[in-house]
Amino acid sequence: MAAETVDTAAAAAQRPGSVRVHVRAALRRAAPALALFAAVRCAGVLCAALWAWHTGRHPRNLLGATWDSNWYLGVARYGYGSPAPHHMWPPDHLADLAFFPLYPGLIRGVSAVLPVGALNAGLLIAWTASAVAAWGIFAVGAHLYGRRAGTFLVVLWALLPHAVVESLSYTEPLLTALAAWALYALLTDRPLWAGALAVLAGLARPNGLAVAAAVMVAAAVTVTAAVRTWGRGRGPYRPVLRRARPSGPTGPRP
């Protein structure tokens, strides 16, 4: 008994290490796809920088403080109810409620920990989320159809006509990362992880509700299948219930 306890404790102690080994192996498997993604997006950032210099703007401001980025920066710096950034819109203290809190909350947290400022923190989070999203897209594609399909999906996502938002201080990369890994969690039977990621997706953008809907549908299908299996007598409690079921309202037959 003592030996079994020691073995169990040793296995539990090794579990975090095994998780790290698994993550490193998965990252090495996705490395070629991530390298292609980084190359494509670096080319996109270079084109945006050249355009910024051509128009007399700083590339960092073009990537990190354009349109919706200004709203997220305003929420991160001053909270909700602050004036419209740069007077782009009519004054309305409720206008920034259209911008969900996860991304500005992350910006505030990172800028409080690192001496980089809100604008740089927003770009750091967006670019990191883009890489994590590419990894998640590869994981889903490789799980379903193999590594080649996963790599193709990552490159396709990097080359979409609107892929420029993957390099801007926007919430699309963050939502894509949460959605991709929520889907992977569903495919690998991790419903709790999928639910947690769906909640975060709902805090990132309005269309994050689609991720929550997908998780709920998957959960409903799983529960329905389990109930049908149980009803056919293959569930773990079916034989017990059969033995315990009374044979009739008046007792056993003669």
SVG drawing of the C-alpha trace seen along z (x, -y; Angstrom):
<svg xmlns="http://www.w3.org/2000/svg" viewBox="-51 -66 62 85">
<polyline fill="none" stroke="black" stroke-width="0.4" points="0.0,0.0 2.8,-2.4 4.6,-1.5 1.5,-2.3 1.2,-5.6 4.8,-6.5 4.3,-5.5 1.2,-7.7 2.9,-10.6 5.9,-10.2 3.5,-10.1 1.8,-13.2 5.1,-14.9 6.1,-14.0 2.8,-15.2 3.7,-18.9 7.0,-17.9 5.1,-15.6 2.8,-18.4 5.7,-20.6 7.2,-17.9 3.9,-17.5 3.7,-21.2 7.2,-21.4 6.7,-18.5 3.5,-20.0 5.3,-23.3 8.1,-21.6 5.5,-19.9 3.9,-23.2 7.2,-25.1 7.3,-25.0 3.7,-26.3 4.4,-29.1 7.6,-30.0 5.6,-30.4 3.0,-32.5 5.7,-34.7 7.3,-35.3 4.0,-36.2 3.0,-38.6 6.4,-40.2 6.1,-41.0 2.7,-42.5 4.1,-44.6 6.9,-45.8 4.3,-46.9 2.3,-48.7 5.5,-50.4 6.4,-51.6 3.0,-53.0 3.1,-54.7 6.5,-56.4 5.0,-57.3 2.1,-59.1 4.2,-60.8 3.1,-58.6 5.0,-56.5 4.6,-52.8 3.8,-52.1 1.0,-54.6 -0.4,-53.2 -0.4,-49.6 -1.3,-50.4 -3.5,-53.5 -5.8,-53.4 -9.7,-53.4 -10.9,-50.8 -7.4,-50.6 -7.9,-54.1 -11.1,-53.0 -9.5,-50.0 -6.6,-52.2 -9.0,-54.8 -10.8,-52.0 -7.5,-50.6 -6.2,-54.0 -9.3,-55.7 -12.0,-53.0 -15.4,-53.0 -17.3,-56.3 -14.3,-58.3 -14.6,-60.8 -14.4,-59.5 -10.8,-59.3 -9.6,-62.1 -13.1,-63.4 -13.8,-60.8 -17.4,-60.4 -20.1,-62.6 -19.6,-62.9 -21.4,-60.0 -20.2,-58.6 -21.8,-55.2 -20.1,-54.8 -17.2,-52.8 -19.5,-50.1 -19.5,-48.6 -15.9,-47.5 -15.6,-44.4 -13.4,-44.4 -11.0,-41.5 -8.5,-43.2 -8.3,-46.6 -8.1,-44.7 -5.1,-42.8 -3.5,-46.0 -3.9,-47.6 -2.4,-44.6 0.6,-44.3 1.4,-48.0 1.2,-47.9 3.7,-45.0 6.0,-46.0 7.4,-49.5 6.1,-49.6 3.1,-51.8 -0.5,-51.0 0.1,-51.4 3.1,-49.0 1.3,-46.6 -1.6,-46.5 0.6,-45.5 2.5,-43.0 -0.8,-41.3 -2.2,-41.4 1.0,-39.9 1.2,-37.2 -2.4,-36.3 -1.8,-36.1 0.9,-33.5 -1.2,-31.6 -4.1,-31.6 -1.9,-30.3 -0.8,-27.5 -4.4,-26.7 -5.4,-26.7 -2.6,-24.3 -3.5,-22.1 -7.1,-21.7 -6.1,-21.1 -3.4,-18.6 -5.7,-16.8 -8.4,-16.3 -6.4,-15.9 -2.7,-15.8 0.2,-18.3 0.1,-19.3 -3.6,-20.4 -2.8,-22.3 0.1,-24.1 -2.1,-25.0 -4.8,-26.5 -2.3,-28.6 -0.8,-30.0 -4.3,-30.6 -5.3,-32.5 -2.1,-34.6 -2.8,-35.5 -6.5,-36.4 -7.3,-39.8 -8.2,-41.2 -5.2,-39.6 -3.8,-43.0 -5.9,-43.0 -3.7,-40.2 -0.9,-42.8 -3.0,-45.7 -3.9,-46.4 -7.3,-44.8 -9.3,-42.0 -9.6,-39.7 -6.3,-37.8 -7.4,-37.3 -10.8,-36.0 -9.3,-33.7 -6.9,-32.3 -9.6,-31.6 -11.9,-30.1 -9.3,-27.8 -8.2,-26.4 -11.8,-26.0 -12.4,-23.9 -9.3,-21.9 -10.4,-21.3 -13.7,-20.0 -12.0,-17.7 -9.8,-16.3 -12.5,-15.8 -11.6,-18.7 -15.1,-20.3 -14.1,-22.3 -11.2,-24.0 -13.6,-24.6 -16.1,-26.2 -13.5,-28.5 -12.1,-29.6 -15.7,-30.2 -16.3,-32.5 -13.1,-34.5 -14.1,-34.7 -17.4,-36.2 -15.5,-38.9 -13.3,-39.7 -15.8,-40.4 -19.6,-40.2 -19.1,-37.4 -17.4,-35.4 -21.0,-34.3 -20.7,-32.0 -17.9,-30.2 -20.1,-29.7 -22.9,-28.5 -20.6,-25.9 -19.5,-24.7 -23.1,-24.4 -24.1,-22.5 -21.2,-20.1 -22.1,-19.6 -25.7,-19.0 -24.7,-16.4 -22.5,-14.6 -25.2,-14.5 -27.7,-13.3 -25.4,-10.5 -24.7,-9.5 -28.4,-9.4 -29.1,-7.2 -26.3,-4.9 -27.6,-4.6 -31.1,-4.0 -30.0,-1.1 -28.5,0.7 -24.9,-0.2 -24.6,-2.8 -22.8,-2.1 -26.0,-2.3 -28.4,-0.5 -27.9,3.1 -28.2,1.8 -31.5,0.1 -32.8,3.2 -32.1,5.3 -33.6,2.7 -36.7,2.2 -39.9,3.7 -41.6,6.3 -45.1,4.8 -47.3,2.6 -48.6,5.6 -45.4,7.5 -43.9,10.4 -46.0,12.6 -46.8,16.1"/>
</svg>
